[in-house]
């Protein structure tokens, strides 16, 4: 008596694995672009929020808030601006902490 067994051949398995790898690579590329776009949208929304807060601070006394640990930038003995670090509130707003 002869027995016949049904199974996949090695070639069929390699073809299926190759197709799955190609589809996975395409899916990964699409999702990476999607996540990058979502991060960019969140950053733009955060920057608009910061812009609104700075304008609110300007409305109070007409001055921008001073940076933390600032240094005075001078030209020919005249103060031009102040340079420093963003405060904890600003950093938490843009989710940088």
C-alpha angles and dihedrals in degrees: 000000000000122000122208119204123198115220143136119270122233091250092055092051092049091050092050093047091049092051091049091049092052092048091047092052091050091048092049091051093049093047092047090056091047093052092047090053091049091051091049091051091050091050092050091050090049092049090051088052091051090048090053092049092049090051089049090052090049090053092058101057106348092251131107115241113266117250120241117264091003130185123210116243110211135182119194091343094309121116109238102174145322123257123201146115130305112256126246092260092056093045093050090048092057091040093241097134 
